[in-house]
Amino acid sequence: MAFRGTFDHTLDAKNRLTVPSKFRAQLSDGVVIAQGVERCLAIWLPADYDAYVEDALGGLNPMTRQARDLERYFSGNAFEADLDAAGRIMVPQVLMEWAGLGKDVVVTGVRKYLELWDRETWATLNTQLAGDVPELTEALGQA
């Protein structure tokens, strides 16, 4: 099942995110919450996160500084979490601060994972993305 859609949510006082109900069964065995490429958080199935990291590091010599730094980045900025009985996951404070998350957030599907954005930041980005779609689709036609 691919992750699709955008959902407005609110973090509770304990920094817990209620996972959209349509995704709870798929995420019931646990998740990895990690820094995204942009200022957002990514919520992965553990096996999918491991595959993502392997793809990113696969062509690098593990003895290089770049490979070691990336390994630290991917491992040090990712946390395992389980859904509680109410379908919530705890968002670590360090990740909340890095992503600039407030109480009002957006969960958006990105096929293989979910992203967690500050609501205002997402609104700005989504408006920009909508404006870029004609240019992006043109680039796909030229690929």
C-alpha positions in Angstrom: 0.0 0.0 0.0 1.4 3.4 -0.9 1.1 6.4 1.4 -1.1 9.0 -0.2 -3.1 12.1 0.9 -2.6 15.0 3.2 -4.1 15.2 6.7 -4.2 18.0 9.2 -3.4 16.9 12.7 -2.5 18.4 16.1 0.3 17.1 18.4 -0.9 16.6 21.9 0.8 18.0 25.0 3.2 15.0 25.1 4.3 15.5 21.5 2.2 12.5 20.3 0.9 12.3 16.8 -2.3 10.5 16.1 -1.5 8.5 12.9 -4.2 8.8 10.2 -6.5 5.8 10.7 -6.1 4.5 7.2 -2.4 3.9 7.9 -2.5 2.4 11.4 -2.7 -1.2 10.4 0.2 -0.8 8.0 2.3 0.8 10.8 1.2 -1.3 13.7 4.5 -3.2 13.9 6.4 0.0 14.6 8.0 2.9 12.7 11.2 4.8 12.2 10.9 8.6 12.6 13.8 10.4 11.0 14.9 13.8 9.8 13.6 14.3 6.2 15.7 15.8 3.5 13.8 19.1 3.9 12.8 20.6 7.3 10.3 17.9 8.0 10.2 14.4 9.6 9.8 11.2 7.7 7.9 8.2 9.1 9.0 4.9 7.7 8.3 1.2 8.1 11.6 0.0 9.6 12.5 -2.3 6.6 11.8 0.5 4.1 14.0 2.9 6.1 16.8 0.4 6.1 16.4 -0.1 2.3 16.5 3.7 1.8 19.7 4.0 3.8 21.3 1.1 2.0 20.4 2.7 -1.3 21.9 6.0 -0.2 25.1 4.4 1.1 25.4 1.5 -1.3 27.9 3.0 -3.8 30.1 4.6 -1.1 33.3 3.2 0.2 32.6 2.7 3.9 36.1 3.9 4.8 35.5 7.4 3.4 34.6 10.4 5.6 31.5 11.0 3.5 30.2 7.5 4.0 30.8 7.6 7.8 29.2 11.0 8.1 26.1 9.9 6.2 25.9 6.7 8.3 26.0 8.9 11.4 23.4 11.2 10.0 21.0 8.4 9.0 21.4 6.5 12.3 21.8 9.3 14.8 18.7 11.2 13.5 16.3 8.3 13.4 14.3 6.9 16.2 12.1 3.8 16.5 8.6 4.2 17.8 5.5 2.0 18.4 1.9 3.0 18.0 0.1 3.1 21.3 -3.4 1.7 21.7 -4.9 5.0 20.5 -2.8 4.9 17.3 -0.4 7.6 18.4 3.4 7.8 18.1 5.7 9.9 20.3 7.7 12.5 18.3 11.1 13.0 19.9 11.7 16.6 21.1 15.0 16.8 19.2 13.3 16.0 15.9 10.4 18.4 16.6 12.9 21.2 17.2 14.9 20.3 14.0 11.8 20.3 11.9 10.3 23.4 13.5 7.1 21.6 14.4 4.5 23.4 16.5 1.2 22.0 17.7 -0.5 22.2 14.3 1.0 19.7 11.8 0.3 18.1 8.5 0.9 14.4 7.6 1.4 13.9 3.9 2.0 10.7 2.0 5.1 10.3 -0.2 4.4 6.8 -1.6 6.9 4.8 0.5 6.7 6.9 3.7 4.9 9.7 5.4 6.2 13.2 6.0 5.3 15.3 9.1 5.4 19.1 8.5 4.6 22.2 10.4 1.3 23.2 9.0 2.3 26.7 7.8 5.6 25.5 6.3 3.6 22.8 4.4 1.1 25.3 3.1 3.9 27.4 1.7 5.7 24.5 0.1 2.5 23.0 -1.3 1.7 26.3 -3.0 5.2 26.4 -4.5 4.9 22.7 -5.6 1.6 23.5 -7.4 3.3 26.3 -9.3 6.2 24.0 -10.2 4.1 21.2 -11.6 4.0 22.3 -15.3 7.8 22.7 -15.2 8.3 19.4 -13.5 6.1 17.5 -15.9 7.8 19.1 -18.8 11.2 17.9 -17.4 9.7 14.3 -17.2 8.8 14.4 -20.8 12.4 15.3 -21.7 14.0 12.6 -19.6 
